[in-house]
Amino acid sequence: MIYLTSDNHFWHQNISRFQPESRGNFKTIEGLNEAMVEKWNDTVSEGDTVWTLGDFSFGSHDKSESIFSRLNGSINLVKGNHDYWVDKKDLHKYFQSIQDYKELKFEGFKFVLFHYPIHEWNGAHHGSLHLHGHTHGSFQNRGKSMDVGIDTRTDLGLYSIYDVIDILSKRPACERART
């Protein structure tokens, strides 16, 4: 199975204050981290693939490693604006791939993965699906685009690729701009 998420913000001390609807039930960042790791591992099996679309951890090297080393699945990172730890090459061993942008195909669907929402993406007028994070659910998406960030859910969960296909298949492709 393939899963998608974004904006986990592991070790971000103020994230519960910024996102009270999805993360406000935790008194400490350690408690929130543990809840996110537990939800991840209850969902993702060792043979599964995860695409995380940035802002994965705010922690130091050791704190980030204490999370990364415990997560199930083959993890791919599309870098976000807060992934400072990515310069520490020894943490790369926890990821199948690390990139700024990714296009992939799955069961006849084309996916455009990027940390930020894109107004026009490759294939937007032909039904390709754009998945992003960064906005914590505050962005008004158009066409077949979707914020897959953890704060768009109330259960700290990840989206399966089939969840995404089901949601976005019901939306029309973007119309071409008239010039």
MDTraj code that builds the backbone (N, CA, C; nanometers):
import mdtraj as md
import numpy as np

residues = "MET ILE TYR LEU THR SER ASP ASN HIS PHE TRP HIS GLN ASN ILE SER ARG PHE GLN PRO GLU SER ARG GLY ASN PHE LYS THR ILE GLU GLY LEU ASN GLU ALA MET VAL GLU LYS TRP ASN ASP THR VAL SER GLU GLY ASP THR VAL TRP THR LEU GLY ASP PHE SER PHE GLY SER HIS ASP LYS SER GLU SER ILE PHE SER ARG LEU ASN GLY SER ILE ASN LEU VAL LYS GLY ASN HIS ASP TYR TRP VAL ASP LYS LYS ASP LEU HIS LYS TYR PHE GLN SER ILE GLN ASP TYR LYS GLU LEU LYS PHE GLU GLY PHE LYS PHE VAL LEU PHE HIS TYR PRO ILE HIS GLU TRP ASN GLY ALA HIS HIS GLY SER LEU HIS LEU HIS GLY HIS THR HIS GLY SER PHE GLN ASN ARG GLY LYS SER MET ASP VAL GLY ILE ASP THR ARG THR ASP LEU GLY LEU TYR SER ILE TYR ASP VAL ILE ASP ILE LEU SER LYS ARG PRO ALA CYS GLU ARG ALA ARG THR".split()
xyz = np.array([
    [0.0841, -0.1173, 0.0000],
    [0.0000, 0.0000, 0.0000],
    [0.0889, 0.1239, 0.0000],
    [0.0376, 0.2292, -0.0587],
    [0.1057, 0.3577, -0.0591],
    [0.0263, 0.4537, 0.0292],
    [0.0979, 0.5259, 0.1156],
    [0.0363, 0.6266, 0.2031],
    [0.1006, 0.7619, 0.1787],
    [0.0245, 0.8668, 0.2096],
    [0.0721, 1.0040, 0.1901],
    [0.0410, 1.0870, 0.3122],
    [0.1337, 1.1770, 0.3435],
    [0.1159, 1.2679, 0.4558],
    [0.2058, 1.3891, 0.4343],
    [0.1921, 1.4862, 0.5213],
    [0.2784, 1.6037, 0.5176],
    [0.2699, 1.6747, 0.6517],
    [0.3691, 1.7574, 0.6766],
    [0.3680, 1.8495, 0.7905],
    [0.3522, 1.7810, 0.9257],
    [0.4248, 1.6714, 0.9443],
    [0.4217, 1.6056, 1.0751],
    [0.4799, 1.6948, 1.1840],
    [0.5799, 1.7722, 1.1500],
    [0.6408, 1.8651, 1.2463],
    [0.6798, 1.7951, 1.3767],
    [0.7393, 1.6758, 1.3654],
    [0.7897, 1.6101, 1.4856],
    [0.8813, 1.7073, 1.5597],
    [0.8709, 1.7115, 1.6887],
    [0.9516, 1.7929, 1.7798],
    [0.9271, 1.9444, 1.7696],
    [0.8206, 1.9864, 1.7039],
    [0.7894, 2.1299, 1.6952],
    [0.7138, 2.1704, 1.8217],
    [0.7796, 2.2420, 1.9088],
    [0.7255, 2.2746, 2.0415],
    [0.5929, 2.3501, 2.0375],
    [0.5694, 2.4322, 1.9366],
    [0.4490, 2.5161, 1.9332],
    [0.3394, 2.4669, 1.8400],
    [0.3563, 2.3506, 1.7792],
    [0.2595, 2.3070, 1.6792],
    [0.1196, 2.2870, 1.7379],
    [0.1102, 2.2416, 1.8622],
    [-0.0232, 2.2245, 1.9231],
    [-0.0945, 2.3581, 1.9397],
    [-0.0192, 2.4619, 1.9640],
    [-0.0785, 2.5957, 1.9760],
    [-0.1259, 2.6453, 1.8397],
    [-0.0492, 2.6153, 1.7342],
    [-0.0845, 2.6595, 1.6000],
    [-0.1961, 2.5743, 1.5381],
    [-0.2039, 2.4487, 1.5786],
    [-0.3013, 2.3546, 1.5222],
    [-0.3834, 2.2878, 1.6335],
    [-0.4603, 2.3649, 1.7091],
    [-0.5304, 2.3072, 1.8245],
    [-0.6373, 2.2042, 1.7881],
    [-0.6986, 2.2165, 1.6704],
    [-0.8047, 2.1221, 1.6340],
    [-0.7514, 1.9801, 1.6145],
    [-0.6326, 1.9692, 1.5573],
    [-0.5788, 1.8363, 1.5294],
    [-0.4757, 1.7893, 1.6313],
    [-0.4136, 1.8823, 1.7059],
    [-0.3041, 1.8425, 1.7954],
    [-0.3156, 1.8981, 1.9364],
    [-0.4265, 1.9593, 1.9692],
    [-0.4404, 2.0283, 2.0968],
    [-0.4658, 1.9407, 2.2179],
    [-0.4785, 1.8100, 2.1994],
    [-0.5079, 1.7208, 2.3120],
    [-0.3830, 1.6689, 2.3824],
    [-0.2686, 1.7274, 2.3537],
    [-0.1432, 1.6766, 2.4088],
    [-0.0758, 1.7828, 2.4942],
    [-0.0352, 1.7443, 2.6138],
    [0.0286, 1.8377, 2.7077],
    [0.1762, 1.8613, 2.6747],
    [0.2381, 1.7623, 2.6084],
    [0.3806, 1.7735, 2.5771],
    [0.4046, 1.7350, 2.4314],
    [0.5146, 1.7835, 2.3770],
    [0.5529, 1.7458, 2.2413],
    [0.5892, 1.5970, 2.2372],
    [0.6448, 1.5447, 2.3450],
    [0.6769, 1.4015, 2.3497],
    [0.5500, 1.3171, 2.3375],
    [0.4434, 1.3596, 2.4052],
    [0.3155, 1.2877, 2.3963],
    [0.2577, 1.2917, 2.2561],
    [0.2653, 1.4078, 2.1922],
    [0.2176, 1.4207, 2.0539],
    [0.3018, 1.3351, 1.9600],
    [0.4341, 1.3419, 1.9741],
    [0.5215, 1.2589, 1.8902],
    [0.4870, 1.1117, 1.9038],
    [0.4702, 1.0650, 2.0262],
    [0.4388, 0.9241, 2.0490],
    [0.3054, 0.8858, 1.9862],
    [0.2062, 0.9739, 1.9953],
    [0.0761, 0.9470, 1.9340],
    [0.0886, 0.9386, 1.7815],
    [0.1699, 1.0266, 1.7226],
    [0.1882, 1.0233, 1.5769],
    [0.2645, 0.8979, 1.5323],
    [0.3661, 0.8587, 1.6078],
    [0.4406, 0.7363, 1.5749],
    [0.3479, 0.6151, 1.5865],
    [0.2685, 0.6105, 1.6927],
    [0.1772, 0.4980, 1.7120],
    [0.0751, 0.4893, 1.5991],
    [0.0149, 0.6030, 1.5612],
    [-0.0832, 0.6042, 1.4523],
    [-0.0178, 0.5613, 1.3218],
    [0.1023, 0.6146, 1.2937],
    [0.1765, 0.5780, 1.1730],
    [0.1971, 0.4270, 1.1691],
    [0.2515, 0.3701, 1.2770],
    [0.2859, 0.2283, 1.2777],
    [0.1634, 0.1370, 1.2848],
    [0.0524, 0.1866, 1.3359],
    [-0.0730, 0.1097, 1.3309],
    [-0.1290, 0.1047, 1.1889],
    [-0.0929, 0.2037, 1.1071],
    [-0.1431, 0.2146, 0.9696],
    [-0.0475, 0.1527, 0.8695],
    [0.0794, 0.1839, 0.8824],
    [0.1811, 0.1474, 0.7837],
    [0.2519, 0.0193, 0.8257],
    [0.2591, -0.0769, 0.7336],
    [0.3340, -0.2002, 0.7560],
    [0.4729, -0.1863, 0.6962],
    [0.5613, -0.2769, 0.7322],
    [0.6996, -0.2710, 0.6841],
    [0.7082, -0.2710, 0.5315],
    [0.6204, -0.3399, 0.4622],
    [0.6254, -0.3474, 0.3164],
    [0.5583, -0.2318, 0.2446],
    [0.4995, -0.1397, 0.3171],
    [0.4294, -0.0261, 0.2570],
    [0.5251, 0.0859, 0.2206],
    [0.4771, 0.1752, 0.1353],
    [0.5529, 0.2932, 0.0936],
    [0.4815, 0.4167, 0.1444],
    [0.5590, 0.5129, 0.1957],
    [0.5030, 0.6394, 0.2422],
    [0.5716, 0.7527, 0.1683],
    [0.4910, 0.8462, 0.1194],
    [0.5408, 0.9724, 0.0652],
    [0.5031, 1.0802, 0.1644],
    [0.6025, 1.1428, 0.2250],
    [0.5774, 1.2550, 0.3141],
    [0.6222, 1.3817, 0.2410],
    [0.5319, 1.4788, 0.2357],
    [0.5530, 1.5960, 0.1511],
    [0.6039, 1.7154, 0.2304],
    [0.7019, 1.6906, 0.3134],
    [0.7770, 1.7976, 0.3767],
    [0.7393, 1.8327, 0.5183],
    [0.8287, 1.9112, 0.5783],
    [0.8188, 1.9563, 0.7173],
    [0.7995, 1.8371, 0.8109],
    [0.8917, 1.7450, 0.7989],
    [0.8820, 1.6182, 0.8699],
    [0.9256, 1.6285, 1.0154],
    [1.0360, 1.6989, 1.0407],
    [1.0848, 1.7081, 1.1783],
    [1.1512, 1.8427, 1.2037],
    [1.1258, 1.8964, 1.3219],
    [1.1931, 2.0176, 1.3693],
    [1.3020, 1.9832, 1.4689],
    [1.3233, 1.8554, 1.4933],
    [1.4136, 1.8121, 1.5985],
    [1.5603, 1.8192, 1.5606],
    [1.6432, 1.8133, 1.6630],
    [1.7868, 1.8012, 1.6433],
    [1.8152, 1.6678, 1.5745],
    [1.9404, 1.6467, 1.5419],
    [1.9813, 1.5211, 1.4795],
    [1.9341, 1.4016, 1.5616],
    [1.9691, 1.3993, 1.6894],
    [1.9360, 1.2840, 1.7735],
    [1.7857, 1.2687, 1.7935],
    [1.7160, 1.3793, 1.8137],
    [1.5712, 1.3719, 1.8324],
    [1.5026, 1.3238, 1.7051],
    [1.5457, 1.3753, 1.5895],
    [1.4870, 1.3309, 1.4623],
    [1.5128, 1.1822, 1.4414],
    [1.6357, 1.1401, 1.4681],
    [1.6685, 0.9986, 1.4506],
    [1.5849, 0.9108, 1.5438],
    [1.5546, 0.9589, 1.6629],
    [1.4734, 0.8796, 1.7568],
    [1.3328, 0.8544, 1.7033],
    [1.2864, 0.9387, 1.6125],
    [1.1565, 0.9180, 1.5481],
    [1.1741, 0.8349, 1.4216],
    [1.2623, 0.8780, 1.3319],
    [1.2792, 0.8128, 1.2025],
    [1.3055, 0.6634, 1.2172],
    [1.3874, 0.6270, 1.3144],
    [1.4278, 0.4872, 1.3313],
    [1.3123, 0.3971, 1.3738],
    [1.2019, 0.4554, 1.4164],
    [1.0887, 0.3756, 1.4671],
    [0.9712, 0.3673, 1.3718],
    [0.9771, 0.4359, 1.2585],
    [0.8631, 0.4412, 1.1674],
    [0.8654, 0.3259, 1.0676],
    [0.7510, 0.2621, 1.0498],
    [0.7366, 0.1538, 0.9536],
    [0.7345, 0.2068, 0.8104],
    [0.7669, 0.1177, 0.7176],
    [0.7532, 0.1459, 0.5756],
    [0.8785, 0.2027, 0.5121],
    [0.8746, 0.2076, 0.3794],
    [0.9802, 0.2721, 0.3004],
    [0.9358, 0.4160, 0.2808],
    [1.0102, 0.5087, 0.3392],
    [0.9689, 0.6486, 0.3434],
    [1.0428, 0.7282, 0.2364],
    [0.9656, 0.8057, 0.1612],
    [1.0178, 0.8972, 0.0600],
    [0.9830, 1.0380, 0.1047],
    [1.0794, 1.1276, 0.0958],
    [1.0581, 1.2658, 0.1383],
    [1.0617, 1.3601, 0.0195],
    [0.9577, 1.4405, 0.0069],
    [0.9600, 1.5580, -0.0791],
    [0.9828, 1.6731, 0.0178],
    [1.0981, 1.7382, 0.0068],
    [1.1421, 1.8340, 0.1079],
    [1.0474, 1.9533, 0.1225],
    [1.0335, 1.9968, 0.2477],
    [0.9566, 2.1162, 0.2803],
    [1.0480, 2.2275, 0.3272],
    [0.9905, 2.3399, 0.3597],
    [1.0696, 2.4567, 0.3987],
    [1.1303, 2.4447, 0.5383],
    [1.0895, 2.3482, 0.6188],
    [1.1437, 2.3330, 0.7536],
    [1.2268, 2.2061, 0.7712],
    [1.2655, 2.1416, 0.6653],
    [1.3436, 2.0190, 0.6757],
    [1.4931, 2.0481, 0.6798],
    [1.5347, 2.1242, 0.7815],
    [1.6757, 2.1630, 0.7975],
    [1.7651, 2.0424, 0.8236],
    [1.7134, 1.9418, 0.8879],
    [1.7893, 1.8234, 0.9239],
    [1.8379, 1.7469, 0.8008],
    [1.7772, 1.7723, 0.6833],
    [1.8086, 1.6946, 0.5644],
    [1.9547, 1.7101, 0.5220],
    [2.0224, 1.8143, 0.5690],
    [2.1640, 1.8323, 0.5388],
    [2.2518, 1.7319, 0.6138],
    [2.1978, 1.6692, 0.7141],
    [2.2727, 1.5696, 0.7911],
    [2.2613, 1.4351, 0.7183],
    [2.3587, 1.4082, 0.6357],
    [2.3520, 1.2952, 0.5432],
    [2.3314, 1.1608, 0.6123],
    [2.3775, 1.1455, 0.7359],
    [2.3618, 1.0154, 0.8009],
    [2.2154, 0.9861, 0.8346],
    [2.1265, 1.0858, 0.8303],
    [1.9835, 1.0610, 0.8508],
    [1.9157, 1.0132, 0.7226],
    [1.9841, 1.0240, 0.6099],
    [1.9266, 0.9815, 0.4820],
    [1.8992, 0.8317, 0.4795],
    [1.9675, 0.7560, 0.5640],
    [1.9499, 0.6101, 0.5636],
    [1.8075, 0.5690, 0.5996],
    [1.7299, 0.6591, 0.6569],
    [1.5921, 0.6282, 0.6946],
    [1.4936, 0.6538, 0.5808],
    [1.5425, 0.6955, 0.4653],
    [1.4569, 0.7323, 0.3532],
    [1.4955, 0.6570, 0.2274],
    [1.3950, 0.6135, 0.1561],
    [1.4175, 0.5487, 0.0273],
    [1.4627, 0.6520, -0.0749],
    [1.4059, 0.7732, -0.0655],
    [1.4461, 0.8810, -0.1559],
    [1.4176, 1.0157, -0.0897],
    [1.4903, 1.1177, -0.1346],
    [1.4713, 1.2553, -0.0883],
    [1.4828, 1.3444, -0.2117],
    [1.3800, 1.4266, -0.2352],
    [1.3795, 1.5143, -0.3507],
    [1.2952, 1.6380, -0.3234],
    [1.3043, 1.7352, -0.4153],
    [1.2269, 1.8588, -0.4023],
    [1.0875, 1.8453, -0.4617],
    [1.0708, 1.7583, -0.5590],
    [0.9486, 1.7471, -0.6376],
    [0.9435, 1.6062, -0.6935],
    [0.8226, 1.5514, -0.7084],
    [0.8131, 1.4154, -0.7626],
    [0.6856, 1.3997, -0.8435],
    [0.6987, 1.3334, -0.9570],
    [0.5823, 1.2903, -1.0345],
    [0.5840, 1.1384, -1.0339],
    [0.4695, 1.0786, -1.0103],
    [0.4618, 0.9333, -1.0148],
    [0.3297, 0.8903, -1.0752],
    [0.3277, 0.7673, -1.1241],
    [0.2070, 0.7091, -1.1821],
    [0.1665, 0.5894, -1.0987],
    [0.0345, 0.5747, -1.0824],
    [-0.0195, 0.4626, -1.0064],
    [-0.1568, 0.4296, -1.0634],
    [-0.1721, 0.3072, -1.1120],
    [-0.2990, 0.2576, -1.1641],
    [-0.3670, 0.3562, -1.2592],
    [-0.2900, 0.4101, -1.3516],
    [-0.3438, 0.4989, -1.4539],
    [-0.3577, 0.6441, -1.4122],
    [-0.3233, 0.6762, -1.2898],
    [-0.3304, 0.8153, -1.2418],
    [-0.1902, 0.8734, -1.2360],
    [-0.1809, 1.0013, -1.2724],
    [-0.0553, 1.0731, -1.2595],
    [-0.0653, 1.1627, -1.1372],
    [0.0359, 1.1548, -1.0508],
    [0.0420, 1.2344, -0.9282],
    [0.1580, 1.3314, -0.9357],
    [0.1338, 1.4560, -0.8965],
    [0.2378, 1.5574, -0.8858],
    [0.2502, 1.5895, -0.7371],
    [0.3657, 1.5578, -0.6782],
    [0.3892, 1.5736, -0.5351],
    [0.4861, 1.6887, -0.5114],
    [0.4455, 1.7814, -0.4254],
    [0.5284, 1.8973, -0.3943],
    [0.4863, 1.9461, -0.2563],
    [0.5770, 2.0059, -0.1825],
    [0.5408, 2.0541, -0.0487],
    [0.4367, 2.1656, -0.0557],
    [0.4494, 2.2514, -0.1553],
    [0.3631, 2.3689, -0.1651],
    [0.2483, 2.3448, -0.2630],
    [0.1340, 2.4099, -0.2413],
    [0.0275, 2.4003, -0.3418],
    [0.0696, 2.4743, -0.4684],
    [0.0391, 2.4149, -0.5814],
    [0.0736, 2.4740, -0.7103],
    [-0.0564, 2.5119, -0.7804],
    [-0.0625, 2.6335, -0.8332],
    [-0.1830, 2.6781, -0.9040],
    [-0.1988, 2.6034, -1.0370],
    [-0.0892, 2.5824, -1.1070],
    [-0.0871, 2.5069, -1.2328],
    [0.0205, 2.3996, -1.2196],
    [-0.0154, 2.2747, -1.2359],
    [0.0814, 2.1662, -1.2268],
    [0.0754, 2.0835, -1.3540],
    [0.1757, 2.0030, -1.3768],
    [0.1855, 1.9221, -1.4974],
    [0.0633, 1.8315, -1.5098],
    [-0.0119, 1.8511, -1.6172],
    [-0.1299, 1.7684, -1.6420],
    [-0.2559, 1.8136, -1.5702],
    [-0.2553, 1.9308, -1.5094],
    [-0.3724, 1.9787, -1.4337],
    [-0.4984, 1.9815, -1.5188],
    [-0.4842, 2.0148, -1.6471],
    [-0.6002, 2.0243, -1.7364],
    [-0.6407, 1.8888, -1.7928],
    [-0.5597, 1.7879, -1.7650],
    [-0.5859, 1.6535, -1.8170],
    [-0.6151, 1.5533, -1.7049],
    [-0.6412, 1.6039, -1.5865],
    [-0.6837, 1.5169, -1.4777],
    [-0.5756, 1.4646, -1.3856],
    [-0.4515, 1.5144, -1.3987],
    [-0.3500, 1.4677, -1.3036],
    [-0.3814, 1.5217, -1.1643],
    [-0.3328, 1.4523, -1.0640],
    [-0.3630, 1.4825, -0.9245],
    [-0.2433, 1.5502, -0.8589],
    [-0.2676, 1.6624, -0.7946],
    [-0.1596, 1.7351, -0.7254],
    [-0.1798, 1.7224, -0.5749],
    [-0.0803, 1.6676, -0.5079],
    [-0.0839, 1.6511, -0.3631],
    [0.0240, 1.7381, -0.3015],
    [-0.0108, 1.8037, -0.1925],
    [0.0807, 1.8976, -0.1288],
    [0.0558, 1.8991, 0.0208],
    [0.1343, 1.9798, 0.0890],
    [0.1183, 2.0067, 0.2315],
    [0.1286, 2.1561, 0.2520],
    [0.2073, 2.1974, 0.3484],
    [0.2451, 2.3346, 0.3801],
    [0.1342, 2.4196, 0.4412],
    [0.0115, 2.4042, 0.3995],
    [-0.0945, 2.4978, 0.4383],
    [-0.1753, 2.4521, 0.5591],
    [-0.1503, 2.3344, 0.6088],
    [-0.2200, 2.2809, 0.7265],
    [-0.3720, 2.2904, 0.7108],
    [-0.4190, 2.2647, 0.5885],
    [-0.5627, 2.2617, 0.5624],
    [-0.6270, 2.3966, 0.5391],
    [-0.5484, 2.5029, 0.5286],
    [-0.6063, 2.6368, 0.5164],
    [-0.6173, 2.6876, 0.3730],
    [-0.5723, 2.6099, 0.2757],
    [-0.5697, 2.6538, 0.1368],
    [-0.6931, 2.6033, 0.0634],
    [-0.7546, 2.6890, -0.0170],
    [-0.8682, 2.6490, -0.0998],
    [-0.8145, 2.5863, -0.2283],
    [-0.8158, 2.4549, -0.2349],
    [-0.7637, 2.3846, -0.3518],
    [-0.8575, 2.4003, -0.4702],
    [-0.8014, 2.3837, -0.5891],
    [-0.8806, 2.3873, -0.7114],
    [-0.8520, 2.2614, -0.7912],
    [-0.9471, 2.2220, -0.8709],
    [-0.9296, 2.1035, -0.9533],
    [-0.9001, 1.9811, -0.8690],
    [-0.8134, 1.8996, -0.9195],
    [-0.7787, 1.7740, -0.8525],
    [-0.6521, 1.7909, -0.7692],
    [-0.6559, 1.8885, -0.6777],
    [-0.5435, 1.9078, -0.5860],
    [-0.5925, 1.8906, -0.4434],
    [-0.4978, 1.8549, -0.3547],
    [-0.5376, 1.8201, -0.2183],
    [-0.4203, 1.8355, -0.1225],
    [-0.4481, 1.8939, -0.0078],
    [-0.3519, 1.9002, 0.1024],
    [-0.3629, 1.7682, 0.1784],
    [-0.2557, 1.6902, 0.1797],
    [-0.2550, 1.5617, 0.2497],
    [-0.1896, 1.5728, 0.3873],
    [-0.1752, 1.6950, 0.4359],
    [-0.1118, 1.7169, 0.5646],
    [-0.1883, 1.6560, 0.6799],
    [-0.1143, 1.6247, 0.7834],
    [-0.1698, 1.5597, 0.9017],
    [-0.2786, 1.6447, 0.9682],
    [-0.2727, 1.7766, 0.9508],
    [-0.3712, 1.8637, 1.0140],
    [-0.5013, 1.8750, 0.9357],
    [-0.5101, 1.8078, 0.8216],
    [-0.6367, 1.8042, 0.7480],
    [-0.7251, 1.6913, 0.7993],
    [-0.6754, 1.6175, 0.8958],
    [-0.7487, 1.5062, 0.9577],
    [-0.7599, 1.5343, 1.1078],
    [-0.8495, 1.4681, 1.1731],
    [-0.8627, 1.4851, 1.3178],
    [-0.8021, 1.3693, 1.3955],
    [-0.7493, 1.2694, 1.3252],
    [-0.7003, 1.1487, 1.3911],
    [-0.5496, 1.1272, 1.3782],
    [-0.4747, 1.2296, 1.3324],
    [-0.3299, 1.2205, 1.3119],
    [-0.2922, 1.1150, 1.2079],
    [-0.3866, 1.0774, 1.1237],
    [-0.3647, 0.9689, 1.0294],
    [-0.3021, 1.0095, 0.8983],
    [-0.2710, 0.9079, 0.8206],
    [-0.2170, 0.9233, 0.6863],
    [-0.3272, 0.8894, 0.5869],
    [-0.3151, 0.9399, 0.4666],
    [-0.4086, 0.9053, 0.3599],
    [-0.3533, 0.7881, 0.2815],
    [-0.4372, 0.6887, 0.2510],
    [-0.3941, 0.5867, 0.1562],
    [-0.4092, 0.6453, 0.0165],
    [-0.3361, 0.5910, -0.0767],
    [-0.3465, 0.6408, -0.2136],
    [-0.4879, 0.6207, -0.2671],
    [-0.5569, 0.5181, -0.2184],
    [-0.6949, 0.4952, -0.2622],
    [-0.7906, 0.5986, -0.2025],
    [-0.7635, 0.6447, -0.0802],
    [-0.8423, 0.7552, -0.0229],
    [-0.8316, 0.8776, -0.1134],
    [-0.7094, 0.9083, -0.1533],
    [-0.6838, 1.0265, -0.2367],
    [-0.7542, 1.0127, -0.3717],
    [-0.7403, 0.8982, -0.4348],
    [-0.8050, 0.8754, -0.5650],
    [-0.9559, 0.8898, -0.5506],
    [-1.0122, 0.8344, -0.4450],
    [-1.1565, 0.8432, -0.4232],
    [-1.2016, 0.9884, -0.4070],
    [-1.1296, 1.0642, -0.3280],
    [-1.1650, 1.2048, -0.3044],
    [-1.1495, 1.2875, -0.4316],
    [-1.0362, 1.2750, -0.4994],
    [-1.0075, 1.3619, -0.6133],
    [-1.0747, 1.3185, -0.7426],
    [-1.1136, 1.1929, -0.7540],
    [-1.1843, 1.1475, -0.8739],
    [-1.3201, 1.2148, -0.8886],
    [-1.3737, 1.2627, -0.7794],
    [-1.5052, 1.3285, -0.7818],
    [-1.4967, 1.4751, -0.8236],
    [-1.3761, 1.5286, -0.8346],
    [-1.3571, 1.6690, -0.8705],
    [-1.3217, 1.6816, -1.0192],
    [-1.3613, 1.7930, -1.0799],
    [-1.3251, 1.8130, -1.2210],
    [-1.1794, 1.8571, -1.2335],
    [-1.1223, 1.8280, -1.3501],
    [-0.9886, 1.8787, -1.3801],
    [-0.9952, 2.0304, -1.3896],
    [-0.8824, 2.0949, -1.3765],
    [-0.8757, 2.2400, -1.3886],
    [-0.9100, 2.2817, -1.5312],
    [-0.9808, 2.3912, -1.5421],
    [-1.0093, 2.4473, -1.6741],
    [-0.8893, 2.5288, -1.7197],
    [-0.8701, 2.5328, -1.8489],
    [-0.7625, 2.6159, -1.9045],
    [-0.7988, 2.7628, -1.8903],
    [-0.6991, 2.8433, -1.8600],
    [-0.7210, 2.9881, -1.8525],
    [-0.7493, 3.0403, -1.9933],
    [-0.8413, 3.1301, -2.0042],
    [-0.8751, 3.1919, -2.1340],
    [-0.7853, 3.3120, -2.1562],
    [-0.7166, 3.3111, -2.2705],
    [-0.6279, 3.4249, -2.2997],
    [-0.6776, 3.5032, -2.4185],
])
top = md.Topology()
chain = top.add_chain()
for i, resn in enumerate(residues, 1):
    res = top.add_residue(resn, chain, resSeq=i)
    for name in ("N", "CA", "C"):
        top.add_atom(name, md.element.get_by_symbol(name[0]), res)
traj = md.Trajectory(xyz[None], top)
